[in-house]
Amino acid sequence: MVFLTRALHGGGAERALQSVAGALNSQLFDVHIVPLFNSAISPEFGHATVAPSFEAVWFERTKTEVVQQQVPLPQTPPTAETMAAPRPRFPAWVTFIASKLTSAQKQRIRASIAFKIARLGWRAFKAARRELTADAPPPCVDVALPPPSEELSPAAARPGIKATALTPYDNMADYIAQILAGLGHSAIVISLMEEATIVAWLASLRTPMRYLAWLHTVESLYLDQIFPAPAQRAKFDILLHAAVARSERCVFPSRGCCDDLTELYELPPDHFQCIYNPIDLATVRRLSELPFERPLAPHPNVPILVSLGRLSPEKDHAHLLKALSLLRQRGRDFLCLIIGDGDHVGEITRLIEHHALADQVRLLGAVQNPFPYLAAADALILTSKFESFALVLVEAMALEAVPVAVDCPTGPREVLDCGQAGVLVPPGDERALADAIEHIVWSEADHSALLATMADRLKSFDIATVALQWERLVGKVHAKATLTDEACPDSTRPNFESAADVQDSARYSAGLHR
């Protein structure tokens, strides 16, 4: 079993990967982790424990070894001449349809149209009339496929042959395909997050392999944020749509995320499966007993609040700080620890000063072991605009820090069992958030029933339970692969190494599920 991931360390998705990889039955599975980018290994760190039962294969090192044996596919960056070349015009019916569609309707059919156009050897454009202005020329999706007669064979089969990479991931997929080919046809790949899933799909066009996509976000909201330019979003949609459709199954940590992508890409609901992100209770509790990585200044007899996550716009720390400002105005004294780093740190620092919260809020930055801080907290505050799961809510429950979360799409409601195992507050209502924190921290109400419900809810996320679900899913894929190999030998199996068969690969995969 091969876990293909962008990086070994990161947020909740990477913590979940490490937990699952370390808990799988080593007598049944030979587990490997292949990060696409180098990352330092720490024997034990706050977010998880690196289990000795799996092997980390570093992409950069493997790439270097491969380059010594053969010439890699060269990149061909765009030039002024190629960018200025005449662009093919759309047939009138494409322009007409695109101009009459709503944004949601365009989103659902964009990938299908782009694939049809690309198969004709054209470049795919988003042809909405309202976007074709003098200041904004037609955005190129830039997924032009070579003519159907030109093969996309792996570099191993055609060393030194010049070919233009279709995507930034194309050459990477060549190297990954060679790694996977060395592990044999029985290897099952689990691709973590979007980039790794696209690489897995491209690798599957080069070598016989089966993969499961393991995604961790509300894609309809996340993609809009990371790709504000319509052309970039359209390009990534095409790649991700094909990669998800070609996978044996797409796994999300919440049912809401499954429903979201089912609607976004119009794929059959049974192509998706919900498996919760796990928690290793023994490890989390043991790590919580270690000293603070960064000692806190003395703050005697005040409640401690913790916010844990990336410092990025979707985490909406501005909403948190507005609620904390209301608490300060009510005369409440507290210490709020904001743990994490990101590009938004400057804006958050400015907001802390704006709300006069310098004495109540501490920016700790990224820490390897956040669990001692969670164990010391009275409450964990989550103000995200969207969350696929929010593993930190589970970690807070394990350490009896009551989770107070904005009821955003889609994870918090599901993790907290509709508010039975924590507190949910309406999005955008800082007064309701301040009231909820005040009730949990300063009221004299007995919270023993809530703590008991939290402890019971944790059973759904236990690592042993989740690992068994993964073992069963991989077992089903392997069994189906065995039956497919017997029914469709290599001589009759469709060949997806041709550019013209890119779309057919997704159709073939969908046919297997039917």
C-alpha positions as CSV (number, residue, x, y, z in Angstrom):
1,M,0.0,0.0,0.0
2,V,1.4,3.3,-1.1
3,F,0.3,6.7,0.4
4,L,1.1,9.4,-2.1
5,T,1.2,12.8,-0.4
6,R,2.4,16.3,-1.1
7,A,4.4,16.4,2.2
8,L,4.9,14.2,5.2
9,H,4.0,17.0,7.7
10,G,1.2,19.5,7.6
11,G,-2.3,19.9,9.0
12,G,-5.0,17.5,9.9
13,A,-4.9,15.5,6.7
14,E,-1.2,14.7,7.2
15,R,-1.8,13.8,10.9
16,A,-4.6,11.5,9.7
17,L,-2.3,9.8,7.2
18,Q,0.4,9.1,9.7
19,S,-2.1,7.7,12.2
20,V,-3.7,5.4,9.6
21,A,-0.3,4.3,8.1
22,G,1.0,3.4,11.5
23,A,-2.1,1.5,12.5
24,L,-2.6,-0.8,9.5
25,N,-2.1,-4.5,9.9
26,S,1.6,-4.9,9.0
27,Q,1.0,-8.6,8.3
28,L,-1.4,-7.8,5.6
29,F,0.1,-4.6,4.2
30,D,3.5,-3.4,3.3
31,V,3.0,0.3,3.8
32,H,5.1,3.0,2.0
33,I,4.7,6.8,2.1
34,V,5.9,8.7,-1.0
35,P,6.0,12.5,-0.3
36,L,6.1,14.6,-3.5
37,F,8.3,17.1,-1.8
38,N,11.1,16.6,0.8
39,S,10.3,17.0,4.4
40,A,12.4,16.4,7.5
41,I,11.6,13.3,9.5
42,S,11.2,13.7,13.2
43,P,10.9,10.5,15.2
44,E,8.1,11.9,17.3
45,F,6.4,15.2,16.9
46,G,3.3,16.8,18.3
47,H,0.8,16.1,15.5
48,A,1.5,12.4,15.3
49,T,4.0,9.6,15.9
50,V,6.0,8.3,12.9
51,A,5.4,4.6,13.2
52,P,8.4,2.3,12.4
53,S,6.1,0.0,10.4
54,F,6.2,2.1,7.2
55,E,8.9,3.4,4.9
56,A,9.1,6.9,3.6
57,V,10.3,7.1,0.0
58,W,11.6,10.6,-0.8
59,F,10.6,11.8,-4.3
60,E,13.5,14.1,-4.7
61,R,16.1,11.5,-3.9
62,T,14.4,8.9,-6.1
63,K,14.1,11.5,-8.9
64,T,17.9,12.1,-8.7
65,E,18.6,8.4,-9.0
66,V,16.2,8.1,-12.0
67,V,17.8,11.0,-13.8
68,Q,21.2,9.3,-13.7
69,Q,19.8,6.5,-15.8
70,Q,17.7,8.4,-18.4
71,V,16.8,11.7,-19.8
72,P,13.7,13.2,-18.2
73,L,10.9,14.7,-20.2
74,P,11.8,18.4,-20.8
75,Q,9.5,21.2,-19.8
76,T,8.6,23.7,-22.5
77,P,7.7,27.0,-20.9
78,P,5.5,29.3,-22.9
79,T,7.2,32.1,-25.0
80,A,6.0,35.4,-26.3
81,E,5.6,33.8,-29.7
82,T,3.5,30.9,-28.6
83,M,1.3,33.1,-26.4
84,A,0.7,35.5,-29.4
85,A,-0.1,32.6,-31.7
86,P,-3.7,32.7,-33.2
87,R,-6.1,31.0,-31.0
88,P,-8.7,28.6,-32.4
89,R,-12.3,29.9,-32.3
90,F,-15.1,28.0,-30.6
91,P,-18.0,26.8,-32.7
92,A,-20.9,29.2,-32.3
93,W,-22.9,26.6,-30.3
94,V,-20.2,26.4,-27.5
95,T,-20.1,30.2,-27.1
96,F,-23.9,30.4,-27.1
97,I,-24.4,27.7,-24.5
98,A,-21.6,29.1,-22.2
99,S,-23.1,32.6,-22.5
100,K,-26.5,31.5,-21.4
101,L,-25.4,29.4,-18.4
102,T,-25.4,30.4,-14.8
103,S,-22.1,30.2,-12.9
104,A,-23.2,27.0,-11.2
105,Q,-24.2,25.4,-14.5
106,K,-21.0,26.4,-16.2
107,Q,-19.0,24.8,-13.4
108,R,-20.8,21.5,-13.8
109,I,-20.2,21.1,-17.5
110,R,-16.9,22.9,-17.9
111,A,-14.8,19.8,-17.5
112,S,-16.9,17.8,-20.0
113,I,-16.7,20.5,-22.7
114,A,-13.0,21.1,-22.1
115,F,-12.2,17.4,-22.5
116,K,-14.1,17.2,-25.8
117,I,-12.3,20.3,-27.1
118,A,-8.9,19.1,-25.9
119,R,-9.4,15.7,-27.7
120,L,-9.6,17.6,-31.0
121,G,-6.2,19.1,-30.3
122,W,-7.5,22.5,-29.4
123,R,-6.8,24.6,-26.3
124,A,-9.8,24.8,-24.1
125,F,-11.1,28.2,-23.2
126,K,-13.9,29.3,-20.8
127,A,-16.2,31.0,-23.3
128,A,-18.4,33.2,-21.1
129,R,-19.2,36.4,-23.0
130,R,-19.2,38.5,-19.9
131,E,-15.6,37.7,-19.2
132,L,-14.3,38.6,-22.7
133,T,-13.3,42.2,-22.2
134,A,-10.6,44.3,-23.7
135,D,-8.7,44.3,-20.4
136,A,-9.1,40.5,-19.9
137,P,-8.5,38.4,-23.0
138,P,-10.0,34.9,-23.2
139,P,-8.4,32.9,-20.3
140,C,-6.6,29.8,-21.6
141,V,-7.3,26.7,-19.6
142,D,-4.0,25.4,-21.1
143,V,-4.8,21.7,-21.0
144,A,-4.2,21.2,-24.7
145,L,-3.6,17.5,-25.4
146,P,-1.3,16.3,-28.3
147,P,-3.1,14.9,-31.3
148,P,-4.6,11.5,-30.7
149,S,-1.8,9.8,-32.7
150,E,0.9,11.1,-30.3
151,E,1.4,8.8,-27.3
152,L,2.0,9.7,-23.8
153,S,4.3,6.9,-23.0
154,P,6.4,6.9,-19.8
155,A,9.9,8.2,-20.0
156,A,11.2,4.7,-19.1
157,A,9.8,3.4,-22.4
158,R,11.1,6.3,-24.5
159,P,14.3,7.7,-23.0
160,G,15.3,10.9,-24.5
161,I,12.2,11.4,-26.6
162,K,11.0,15.0,-26.5
163,A,7.5,15.7,-25.2
164,T,5.8,18.6,-23.8
165,A,4.4,18.2,-20.3
166,L,0.6,18.6,-20.2
167,T,0.6,19.9,-16.7
168,P,3.0,20.9,-14.0
169,Y,2.4,17.4,-12.6
170,D,3.2,15.5,-15.7
171,N,7.0,14.9,-15.3
172,M,6.4,14.2,-11.6
173,A,3.9,11.5,-12.6
174,D,6.6,9.8,-14.8
175,Y,8.9,9.4,-11.8
176,I,6.1,8.2,-9.6
177,A,5.0,5.7,-12.2
178,Q,8.5,4.2,-12.2
179,I,8.4,3.9,-8.4
180,L,5.1,2.2,-8.4
181,A,6.1,-0.1,-11.3
182,G,8.8,-1.4,-9.1
183,L,6.3,-2.3,-6.4
184,G,4.3,-4.6,-8.6
185,H,0.7,-4.6,-10.0
186,S,-0.8,-5.5,-6.6
187,A,0.2,-2.1,-5.1
188,I,-2.8,0.1,-4.1
189,V,-2.1,3.8,-4.0
190,I,-3.9,6.2,-1.7
191,S,-3.4,9.7,-2.9
192,L,-3.8,12.4,-0.2
193,M,-5.2,15.7,-1.3
194,E,-5.7,17.2,-4.7
195,E,-2.2,17.5,-6.1
196,A,-1.3,13.9,-5.2
197,T,-4.5,12.6,-6.7
198,I,-3.8,14.4,-10.0
199,V,-0.3,12.9,-10.0
200,A,-1.8,9.4,-9.2
201,W,-4.2,9.7,-12.2
202,L,-1.4,10.8,-14.6
203,A,0.8,7.9,-13.3
204,S,-2.1,5.5,-13.9
205,L,-1.9,6.5,-17.6
206,R,1.6,5.2,-17.7
207,T,1.7,2.1,-15.6
208,P,-1.0,-0.4,-14.5
209,M,-2.1,0.8,-11.0
210,R,-5.2,1.4,-9.0
211,Y,-5.6,4.3,-6.6
212,L,-8.0,5.7,-4.0
213,A,-8.4,9.4,-3.8
214,W,-8.4,10.7,-0.2
215,L,-9.5,14.4,-0.1
216,H,-9.9,16.6,2.9
217,T,-11.8,19.8,2.1
218,V,-15.0,21.2,0.9
219,E,-13.9,21.4,-2.7
220,S,-16.6,23.8,-4.1
221,L,-15.5,26.4,-1.5
222,Y,-11.7,25.6,-1.3
223,L,-11.0,25.7,-5.1
224,D,-12.6,29.2,-5.4
225,Q,-10.3,30.4,-2.7
226,I,-7.0,29.0,-4.0
227,F,-7.8,29.7,-7.6
228,P,-9.4,33.2,-7.7
229,A,-8.6,33.5,-11.5
230,P,-11.3,31.7,-13.5
231,A,-8.7,30.3,-16.0
232,Q,-6.7,28.7,-13.2
233,R,-9.8,27.3,-11.5
234,A,-11.0,25.8,-14.8
235,K,-7.7,24.1,-15.5
236,F,-7.5,22.6,-12.1
237,D,-11.2,21.5,-12.2
238,I,-10.5,19.6,-15.4
239,L,-7.5,17.7,-13.9
240,L,-9.2,17.0,-10.5
241,H,-12.4,15.9,-12.1
242,A,-10.6,13.4,-14.3
243,A,-8.5,12.2,-11.4
244,V,-11.4,11.7,-9.0
245,A,-13.5,9.9,-11.7
246,R,-10.6,7.5,-12.6
247,S,-10.0,6.6,-8.9
248,E,-11.4,3.4,-7.6
249,R,-13.2,5.3,-4.8
250,C,-12.9,8.8,-3.4
251,V,-12.8,9.0,0.4
252,F,-13.7,12.1,2.4
253,P,-13.7,12.5,6.2
254,S,-17.3,13.7,6.3
255,R,-20.5,12.9,4.5
256,G,-21.0,16.6,3.7
257,C,-17.9,16.7,1.6
258,C,-19.0,13.6,-0.3
259,D,-22.3,15.3,-1.2
260,D,-20.4,18.5,-2.1
261,L,-18.2,16.8,-4.7
262,T,-21.0,14.5,-5.9
263,E,-22.9,17.7,-6.9
264,L,-19.9,19.7,-8.1
265,Y,-18.6,17.0,-10.6
266,E,-21.9,15.1,-11.1
267,L,-20.3,11.7,-10.2
268,P,-22.3,8.8,-8.8
269,P,-22.8,9.0,-5.0
270,D,-21.5,5.4,-4.6
271,H,-18.2,6.6,-6.0
272,F,-17.6,8.3,-2.6
273,Q,-17.1,7.0,0.9
274,C,-16.9,8.7,4.2
275,I,-14.2,7.5,6.6
276,Y,-13.6,9.7,9.6
277,N,-10.1,11.0,10.4
278,P,-8.7,9.0,13.3
279,I,-7.2,9.8,16.6
280,D,-4.7,7.8,18.6
281,L,-5.9,8.6,22.1
282,A,-3.0,7.0,23.9
283,T,-0.5,8.9,21.9
284,V,-2.3,12.3,22.1
285,R,-2.7,11.9,25.9
286,R,0.9,10.9,26.4
287,L,2.2,13.9,24.3
288,S,-0.1,16.2,26.2
289,E,1.9,15.5,29.4
290,L,5.1,16.9,27.9
291,P,6.3,20.4,28.8
292,F,5.2,23.4,26.8
293,E,7.3,23.8,23.7
294,R,7.2,27.6,24.3
295,P,6.6,28.5,28.0
296,L,3.8,30.9,28.7
297,A,4.2,34.1,30.6
298,P,2.6,34.0,34.1
299,H,-1.2,34.4,33.8
300,P,-2.5,33.2,37.1
301,N,-6.1,32.1,37.5
302,V,-7.4,33.0,34.1
303,P,-9.2,30.7,31.7
304,I,-7.1,29.6,28.7
305,L,-8.7,29.5,25.2
306,V,-6.9,27.9,22.2
307,S,-7.2,28.4,18.5
308,L,-5.2,25.9,16.5
309,G,-4.8,26.0,12.7
310,R,-3.2,27.8,9.7
311,L,-3.2,31.6,9.8
312,S,-5.1,31.9,6.6
313,P,-8.3,33.7,5.6
314,E,-10.5,30.6,5.6
315,K,-9.8,30.1,9.3
316,D,-11.4,33.5,9.9
317,H,-9.4,34.7,12.9
318,A,-11.0,38.1,12.5
319,H,-14.3,36.6,13.7
320,L,-12.5,35.1,16.7
321,L,-10.9,38.4,17.6
322,K,-14.3,40.3,17.4
323,A,-15.8,37.8,19.8
324,L,-12.8,38.1,22.2
325,S,-13.2,41.9,22.1
326,L,-16.8,41.5,23.2
327,L,-15.6,39.3,26.1
328,R,-13.0,41.9,27.1
329,Q,-15.7,44.6,27.0
330,R,-17.8,42.5,29.4
331,G,-14.9,42.5,31.9
332,R,-13.8,38.9,31.3
333,D,-10.1,38.2,31.7
334,F,-8.6,35.3,29.7
335,L,-5.6,34.2,27.7
336,C,-6.2,33.1,24.1
337,L,-3.4,31.2,22.4
338,I,-3.4,31.2,18.6
339,I,-1.2,28.4,17.4
340,G,-0.2,28.1,13.8
341,D,1.6,30.0,11.1
342,G,0.7,31.3,7.7
343,D,0.6,34.3,5.3
344,H,-2.2,36.0,7.4
345,V,0.0,36.6,10.5
346,G,0.5,40.3,9.7
347,E,-3.2,40.9,9.3
348,I,-4.0,39.0,12.6
349,T,-1.4,41.0,14.4
350,R,-2.9,44.2,13.2
351,L,-6.4,43.1,14.3
352,I,-5.1,42.2,17.8
353,E,-3.8,45.8,18.1
354,H,-7.0,47.2,16.7
355,H,-9.2,45.4,19.3
356,A,-6.7,46.2,22.1
357,L,-6.2,42.5,22.9
358,A,-2.4,42.5,23.2
359,D,-2.6,41.5,26.8
360,Q,-5.1,38.7,26.2
361,V,-3.9,37.1,22.9
362,R,-0.6,35.4,22.2
363,L,0.6,34.3,18.8
364,L,2.7,31.2,19.4
365,G,3.4,30.4,15.8
366,A,3.8,26.8,14.7
367,V,4.6,24.3,17.4
368,Q,5.5,20.6,17.0
369,N,3.5,19.5,19.9
370,P,0.2,21.5,20.5
371,F,-1.3,18.9,22.9
372,P,0.0,20.4,26.2
373,Y,-1.7,23.6,25.3
374,L,-4.9,21.9,24.5
375,A,-4.8,19.9,27.7
376,A,-4.4,23.2,29.6
377,A,-7.3,24.9,27.8
378,D,-10.8,25.4,29.0
379,A,-12.1,25.6,25.5
380,L,-11.0,25.1,21.9
381,I,-12.4,27.8,19.5
382,L,-12.8,27.1,15.8
383,T,-14.0,29.9,13.6
384,S,-13.4,28.5,10.1
385,K,-15.5,29.4,7.1
386,F,-15.4,25.8,6.0
387,E,-13.9,22.6,7.3
388,S,-14.0,19.1,5.8
389,F,-13.6,17.5,9.3
390,A,-11.6,19.6,11.7
391,L,-9.5,17.0,13.5
392,V,-8.6,19.5,16.1
393,L,-12.1,19.2,17.5
394,V,-11.5,15.5,18.1
395,E,-8.2,16.2,19.7
396,A,-9.8,18.8,22.0
397,M,-12.5,16.4,23.0
398,A,-9.8,13.8,23.9
399,L,-8.1,16.3,26.2
400,E,-11.4,17.6,27.7
401,A,-11.1,21.1,26.2
402,V,-14.7,21.8,25.3
403,P,-14.9,22.6,21.5
404,V,-16.8,25.7,20.5
405,A,-17.1,25.8,16.7
406,V,-18.8,27.9,14.1
407,D,-21.4,25.8,12.3
408,C,-19.6,26.1,9.0
409,P,-19.8,23.6,6.1
410,T,-19.4,20.7,6.7
411,G,-17.3,19.0,9.3
412,P,-18.0,20.6,12.7
413,R,-21.7,19.7,12.8
414,E,-20.9,16.1,11.9
415,V,-17.9,15.8,14.3
416,L,-19.7,17.4,17.2
417,D,-22.8,15.2,16.5
418,C,-25.1,18.2,15.8
419,G,-23.9,20.0,18.9
420,Q,-24.3,17.2,21.3
421,A,-20.5,16.7,21.8
422,G,-19.6,20.4,21.8
423,V,-21.1,23.8,21.1
424,L,-22.1,25.0,17.6
425,V,-22.7,28.7,16.9
426,P,-24.2,30.4,13.8
427,P,-21.6,31.7,11.2
428,G,-20.9,35.4,11.2
429,D,-22.4,36.0,14.7
430,E,-19.6,37.1,17.0
431,R,-22.1,37.9,19.8
432,A,-23.3,34.3,19.7
433,L,-19.7,33.1,19.7
434,A,-18.9,35.3,22.7
435,D,-22.0,34.1,24.5
436,A,-21.1,30.4,23.9
437,I,-17.5,30.9,25.2
438,E,-18.8,32.8,28.2
439,H,-21.3,30.0,29.0
440,I,-18.7,27.2,28.8
441,V,-15.9,29.0,30.7
442,W,-17.5,31.3,33.2
443,S,-21.0,29.9,34.0
444,E,-21.6,27.8,37.0
445,A,-23.5,25.2,34.9
446,D,-22.5,21.5,35.4
447,H,-20.7,20.4,32.2
448,S,-20.2,16.8,33.3
449,A,-22.9,15.5,30.9
450,L,-21.2,17.3,28.0
451,L,-17.9,15.8,28.9
452,A,-19.4,12.4,29.1
453,T,-21.0,12.9,25.6
454,M,-17.6,14.0,24.3
455,A,-15.9,10.9,25.6
456,D,-18.6,8.7,24.0
457,R,-18.3,10.5,20.7
458,L,-14.6,9.8,20.6
459,K,-15.3,6.1,20.0
460,S,-16.3,6.9,16.4
461,F,-12.8,8.3,15.7
462,D,-10.7,5.7,17.4
463,I,-7.7,4.7,15.4
464,A,-8.5,1.0,15.6
465,T,-12.0,1.5,14.2
466,V,-10.8,3.8,11.4
467,A,-7.8,1.6,10.4
468,L,-10.2,-1.4,10.1
469,Q,-12.4,0.6,7.7
470,W,-9.4,1.4,5.5
471,E,-8.3,-2.2,5.5
472,R,-11.7,-3.4,4.4
473,L,-11.9,-0.8,1.6
474,V,-8.4,-1.6,0.3
475,G,-9.3,-5.3,0.5
476,K,-12.4,-4.7,-1.7
477,V,-10.3,-2.8,-4.3
478,H,-7.7,-5.5,-4.3
479,A,-10.4,-8.2,-4.7
480,K,-12.1,-6.3,-7.6
481,A,-8.7,-5.8,-9.2
482,T,-8.1,-9.5,-9.1
483,L,-11.4,-10.3,-10.7
484,T,-10.9,-7.6,-13.3
485,D,-7.4,-9.0,-14.2
486,E,-8.9,-12.4,-14.7
487,A,-11.8,-11.1,-16.8
488,C,-9.8,-8.5,-18.8
489,P,-6.2,-9.7,-19.4
490,D,-3.5,-7.3,-20.5
491,S,-4.0,-8.1,-24.2
492,T,-7.6,-6.9,-24.1
493,R,-7.5,-4.2,-21.4
494,P,-8.0,-0.7,-22.6
495,N,-4.8,1.2,-23.1
496,F,-4.9,4.6,-21.4
497,E,-1.4,5.7,-22.5
498,S,-2.8,7.5,-25.5
499,A,-3.8,11.2,-25.2
500,A,-7.1,10.5,-27.0
501,D,-8.0,8.0,-24.3
502,V,-7.7,10.4,-21.3
503,Q,-11.5,10.9,-21.2
504,D,-12.1,7.2,-21.8
505,S,-10.0,6.3,-18.7
506,A,-12.5,8.1,-16.5
507,R,-15.4,6.4,-18.4
508,Y,-13.8,3.0,-18.1
509,S,-13.3,3.6,-14.3
510,A,-17.0,4.6,-14.0
511,G,-17.9,1.4,-15.9
512,L,-16.1,-0.7,-13.4
513,H,-18.2,0.8,-10.6
514,R,-21.4,0.0,-12.4
